[in-house]
Amino acid sequence: MNIETANRLLQYRKQHNLSQEDLAAKIGVSRQAISKWERAEASPDTDNLILLADIYGVSLDELLKGEIPSKKETEKCCQNDVSESDEGYKYNYNYSYGPDGETEYEKYEKTDKVSFKNGIHIDSKCGDHVHINFKDGVHVHDKNGDKVDVGWHGIHVEENGKHRVYTDEDGNVYVSENIKESKKKSKAHKIWNSFPFFLIAIIGFLAWGFSGAYFGWALSWICFLTIPIYYTLGDAIFKKKASHFCYPVLVVIAYILFGYLNVCGGWALGWIVFLTIPVYYFLCELFENIFNKADEKPDSDNV
């Protein structure tokens, strides 16, 4: 699709006071698809072109080759009274925003709406939405598809589908293409943390104790020390921060095993393993600083 046609699609949408979400809902595609059409990154198929022409009340030739509606016409359309049959969307106040800033709207007659139910909610007939309450946070969506969502799950910013910033609840900031990857990791992290590893530790403690092997009950209790190791290991892996791993607990386990099993010098020399703790955290800080500096370097494409 050429840029002129893409620009025409954008202007027709604005002329009809539709946000990208509104239009996507009407024709059954994603908002990202609408955004790509309007940036000439992709072309709608024939069925979607017919739907677009029907929504805008123009022929296919006018849609693909006709005049682009002027900015004055677009603004005038927003100011004119709307017919009784014209429908838009407003926020469904019984719906809670999700962690990714999802929203739910229901049809309404296209006029400006203000509500103080469960917070402050403003829906303009031009397609702009502002919603504020303690439970869901602050959400501002304009008719061009720009979004700002601030809530308990972080900050999500989208600028007309071109630039996205996402801050998760742990304070990690991701931009554009890194967002999908970060969400996948976040989901995997939640699965890791939801696994009941403590049950494995209890089973291991009981099995080891009743078996009587390797000092039985006298030593099997160290199974419980593996619980913080499991959860902090997941934290270190998914956040890429080795310093989050509880290395001192691992050192304690090693020292106890050296002593009971009389290996690596037993109790007499096993204490040396504690000297590795400051070395471990020094290396963690060193490598994290190196990686952070590498991330701060501008991409060659942007220079």
C-alpha positions in Angstrom: 0.0 0.0 0.0 1.3 3.5 -0.9 1.6 6.2 1.6 -1.1 8.3 0.0 -3.7 5.5 0.5 -2.5 4.9 4.0 -2.9 8.6 4.8 -6.3 8.6 3.3 -7.3 5.7 5.6 -6.1 7.6 8.6 -8.0 10.8 7.6 -11.2 8.9 6.9 -11.0 7.3 10.3 -10.5 10.6 12.0 -13.3 12.1 10.0 -15.7 9.5 11.4 -14.4 10.1 15.0 -13.1 6.5 15.4 -10.2 5.4 17.4 -8.1 2.5 16.1 -9.7 0.3 18.8 -13.2 1.4 17.6 -12.4 0.6 14.0 -10.7 -2.7 14.8 -13.8 -3.8 16.7 -16.1 -2.9 13.9 -14.3 -4.9 11.2 -13.0 -7.7 13.4 -9.2 -7.2 13.2 -6.6 -6.2 15.7 -5.7 -2.6 16.5 -2.1 -3.3 15.4 -3.5 -4.2 11.9 -5.2 -0.8 11.7 -2.0 0.9 12.8 0.0 -0.9 10.1 -2.5 0.0 7.4 -2.3 3.7 8.3 1.6 3.6 8.3 1.7 1.8 4.9 3.4 -1.2 6.5 0.6 -3.6 5.4 -2.5 -3.6 3.2 -6.0 -4.6 4.1 -7.4 -7.5 2.0 -10.4 -7.1 -0.3 -12.9 -8.0 2.3 -11.6 -5.5 4.8 -11.4 -2.8 2.1 -15.1 -3.4 1.4 -15.9 -3.1 5.1 -13.9 0.1 5.4 -15.6 1.6 2.4 -19.0 0.7 3.9 -18.2 2.2 7.3 -16.9 5.4 5.7 -19.8 5.6 3.2 -17.6 5.8 0.1 -16.9 3.6 -2.9 -13.7 1.5 -3.2 -12.4 3.9 -5.8 -13.0 6.8 -3.5 -11.3 5.0 -0.6 -8.2 4.0 -2.7 -8.0 7.0 -5.0 -10.3 9.7 -3.9 -9.6 13.0 -2.1 -8.3 13.0 1.4 -10.7 14.8 3.8 -9.3 18.1 4.9 -8.3 18.8 8.5 -11.1 21.4 8.7 -13.6 18.8 7.6 -12.3 16.4 10.2 -12.6 18.9 13.0 -16.0 20.0 11.8 -17.3 16.5 11.9 -16.3 16.2 15.5 -18.1 19.4 16.4 -21.4 18.7 14.5 -24.3 17.1 16.2 -24.4 13.4 15.9 -27.5 11.6 14.6 -29.5 9.3 16.8 -28.4 6.2 15.0 -24.7 7.0 15.3 -23.0 4.8 17.9 -19.7 4.9 19.6 -18.1 3.2 22.6 -17.8 4.0 26.2 -15.9 2.4 29.1 -17.7 -0.5 30.8 -17.5 0.6 34.5 -18.0 -2.9 35.8 -14.8 -4.1 34.0 -11.3 -3.9 35.6 -8.2 -3.0 33.6 -5.9 -5.9 33.1 -2.1 -5.9 33.6 -1.5 -5.0 30.0 -3.9 -2.1 30.0 -6.8 -4.0 28.4 -10.1 -2.1 28.3 -13.6 -3.0 27.6 -16.2 -0.7 26.0 -19.9 -1.0 25.4 -22.0 0.8 22.8 -23.5 4.1 23.5 -25.0 7.1 21.6 -22.1 9.2 20.4 -22.2 12.2 22.8 -19.9 13.4 25.5 -20.3 11.3 28.6 -19.1 12.1 32.2 -19.5 9.6 35.1 -18.4 9.6 38.7 -19.3 5.9 39.2 -16.3 4.1 40.7 -14.0 7.1 40.0 -13.9 9.7 37.2 -14.8 8.6 33.7 -14.9 10.9 30.6 -15.9 9.6 27.2 -16.0 12.3 24.4 -17.9 11.9 21.2 -14.6 12.4 19.4 -13.3 9.1 20.7 -11.1 10.3 23.6 -11.4 8.5 27.0 -10.1 9.3 30.4 -10.7 7.0 33.4 -9.4 7.4 36.9 -10.0 5.4 40.0 -8.1 3.9 42.9 -8.5 0.3 41.9 -7.5 0.6 38.2 -5.3 3.7 38.2 -5.2 6.3 35.5 -6.0 5.5 31.8 -6.0 8.0 29.0 -6.8 6.9 25.5 -7.2 9.4 22.6 -9.0 9.0 19.3 -5.6 8.6 17.4 -4.8 5.4 19.3 -2.4 7.0 21.8 -2.6 5.4 25.2 -1.2 6.0 28.7 -2.1 3.4 31.4 -0.8 3.8 34.9 -1.8 1.2 37.5 -0.7 -1.3 40.0 0.8 -3.5 37.3 3.1 -0.8 36.0 3.1 1.9 33.3 2.1 1.3 29.6 2.5 3.9 26.9 1.6 3.6 23.3 1.9 6.3 20.7 -0.2 5.7 17.6 1.2 2.1 17.4 4.7 3.4 16.6 6.4 3.6 20.0 5.6 1.6 23.1 7.1 1.7 26.6 6.2 -0.7 29.3 7.2 -0.6 33.0 6.4 -3.8 35.0 5.5 -3.9 38.6 9.2 -4.6 39.5 10.3 -1.3 37.9 11.9 -2.9 34.8 11.5 -0.7 31.7 11.0 -2.2 28.2 10.7 -0.4 24.9 8.9 -1.5 21.7 10.0 -4.9 20.5 11.3 -5.9 24.0 7.8 -5.8 25.5 6.4 -9.1 24.1 9.6 -10.8 25.2 9.4 -9.3 28.7 5.7 -10.4 29.1 6.6 -14.0 28.1 9.4 -14.0 30.7 7.1 -12.5 33.3 4.5 -15.3 32.6 7.2 -17.9 32.8 8.5 -16.4 36.1 5.0 -16.6 37.6 4.7 -20.2 36.6 8.1 -20.9 38.2 7.0 -19.2 41.4 3.6 -20.9 41.5 5.2 -24.3 41.4 4.9 -25.8 45.0 8.6 -26.6 45.5 8.2 -26.6 49.2 6.3 -29.9 48.9 9.3 -31.4 47.1 11.5 -30.2 50.0 9.1 -31.7 52.6 9.0 -35.0 50.7 12.8 -35.0 50.4 13.1 -34.3 54.2 10.8 -37.2 55.1 12.2 -39.7 52.7 15.8 -38.9 53.7 15.0 -39.0 57.4 13.1 -42.3 57.4 15.7 -43.9 55.1 18.4 -43.3 57.7 21.0 -42.8 54.9 23.8 -40.2 55.3 23.0 -39.3 59.0 19.2 -39.5 58.5 17.2 -36.9 60.4 20.4 -35.2 61.6 21.1 -34.0 58.1 17.9 -34.2 56.1 16.7 -30.9 57.5 18.9 -29.1 55.0 16.3 -30.0 52.4 14.4 -26.9 53.7 17.3 -24.7 52.8 16.7 -25.6 49.1 13.4 -23.7 49.2 14.9 -20.1 49.1 17.5 -21.4 46.6 14.7 -22.5 44.2 12.7 -19.2 44.3 15.7 -16.9 44.2 17.2 -18.9 41.3 14.1 -18.2 39.3 14.3 -14.5 40.2 17.9 -14.3 39.1 17.3 -16.1 35.8 14.2 -14.2 34.7 15.4 -10.8 35.8 18.9 -11.5 34.6 20.3 -10.4 38.0 22.6 -13.0 39.5 22.8 -10.9 42.7 19.2 -11.9 43.5 20.2 -15.5 44.0 20.7 -16.3 47.7 24.3 -17.6 47.3 25.0 -17.5 51.1 22.4 -20.2 51.7 24.1 -22.4 49.1 27.4 -21.8 50.9 25.8 -22.9 54.2 24.6 -26.1 52.6 28.0 -26.8 51.2 29.7 -26.2 54.5 27.4 -28.5 56.4 27.9 -31.3 53.8 31.7 -30.8 53.9 31.6 -31.2 57.7 29.2 -34.2 57.9 30.7 -36.1 55.0 34.3 -35.1 55.9 35.2 -33.9 52.4 37.3 -30.9 51.3 38.8 -30.7 54.8 35.6 -31.3 56.7 34.7 -28.9 59.5 38.4 -27.8 59.9 38.8 -26.3 56.3 35.2 -26.2 55.1 34.7 -22.7 56.5 36.9 -21.4 53.7 33.8 -21.7 51.4 32.4 -18.6 53.2 35.1 -16.5 51.7 33.5 -17.0 48.3 30.5 -14.9 49.3 32.0 -11.4 48.8 33.7 -12.7 45.7 30.4 -13.8 44.2 28.6 -10.5 44.8 31.6 -8.5 43.6 31.5 -10.5 40.3 27.7 -10.0 40.1 28.1 -6.2 40.4 30.9 -6.2 37.9 29.1 -8.1 35.2 25.8 -6.2 35.8 27.6 -2.9 35.3 29.1 -4.2 32.1 25.8 -5.4 30.7 24.1 -2.1 31.7 26.7 -0.1 29.8 26.3 -2.3 26.8 22.5 -1.8 26.8 23.0 2.0 27.0 25.0 2.1 23.8 22.8 3.5 20.9 21.9 1.1 18.1 23.9 1.7 14.9 20.6 2.2 13.1 19.7 5.2 15.2 23.1 6.9 15.0 
